Structures are given as structure tokens and as C-alpha cells.
Amino acid sequence: MTWIVLSLSAAFLWSWVNVVDKNVVSKLVKDVYFPLTMWGVLGLIGSVLVLAFHFRRCIYCSGA
């Protein structure tokens, strides 16, 4: 039953990001490449952090 909560929260988060992105692009920013670059850099930083913590934890794993 956890997958239901995760799938609904992912859909909600995706819709929320779309609404925020539309408002930011239409009202605050005239150049669409700046928010695109900003979201890309934030996603890259988040991915690197997730991988760093994952591999840091797995270094101490007992072979599995």
C-alpha cells in the first residue's frame, strides 16, 4: 500500500512544480533559459548528494 502514497505524492509534486514553473516563467523571468538552467543545476546537485550518501553508506556494507 506504500506504492499508492508514493505514486499520488509524486503526481502531486509534479503538478505543483508545473504550476510554480509556469508562474515563475510568466511573471518573474523574461528569459526561459535561466529557470531551465537553475532547475537543471539543482537537480544535478541533488543527484550527486543522493549518490554520495548512498555510496558512503555502502562502503561500510558487509559485502552485500
N, C-alpha and C positions, 0 to 999 in steps of 0.2 A: 504494500500500500504506500510505501515511501515514494515510489515512482510517480504516483498521481500528484503528490505535493510538489515534487521536483519539476514535473512537466508543466504544471499550472504556474508555478513561480517563474519558470523560465519564460513562458509565454507572456506573463505579466511584465517581467523585467524587460523583455524585448519591446513590448508595446510602449512602455514608459520611456525607454531610450529613444524610440522613434519620435514620440511627442516632444521630448526635450530637444532632440536634434533639430526638428522642424522649427521650433520656436527660436532656438539659438541662431540658426542659419537665416531665418526670415527677418528677425528683429534686431539682432545684435551684430552680426557679421555680414559684411558685404562680399567677402571673398570666401568661396566654399572650400578652398584648399586648406585653409588654416584649421577649421574644426576637423577635417578629414585627417590631417597630419597629427593633430592633437590626440584624437581617439586612437590612431594607429600607434603612436608612441606610448600612450598609456596602456594599451593592450600588450605591447611588446614588453614593457616593464613588468606588468602583471604576470605574463607568461614566464619571464626569466625568474621572478620571485618564486612562483609555484615550482618550477623545475629545480631551483636552488634548494628550497626546503625539502623537496621530495628526495633529491639525491643526498642531501645531508643526512636525512633520516635513514636512507637505505645503506649508507656506508656502515652503519652500526648493526645492520641486519645480520642474522645468523645464517648466511648462505642462501636464503630463500628470497 
